[in-house]
């Protein structure tokens, strides 16, 4: 099933992978560990099995995104336009990242006033997310700017308690490196331009 020149089933699989990752984070923040549920029924077991596939779902998401975005780069060939590509990729990433940074700032402000122990990493073992006791918690504007430029985990830490932001940094760098590698290999021809 094609939708224009997009493969709708691959988009659906990518959306399901993203949902699986999100549900895994929600589950570890709000629900008990499966080992603490000795009488778990079939539905509960299936829920924990599904939400336990976060790492695998991240890989599925990255592979499918690489296939979809990389395929578009390769189809463009010599007509590849860096400026159009950069605008499309940055808008796709920033439409997620900017609200995530604002929401993280708002939620972390509430957490700091009501449950400051969370920010010191006291719940990291329970949630497997957020600040760790040994980690660096940073919510300053320099960290926010570094995250906005996809430099989290490279130059600055992730912003606030939003540790999953590492994935957007990875995705942005994949978006940059693939066309650079394709261009170096001659797959985009010598005329790939900035227009």
Beta strands, then each sheet from edge to edge (+ up, - down):
strand 1: 2-3
strand 2: 6-7
sheet 1: 1+ 2-
end
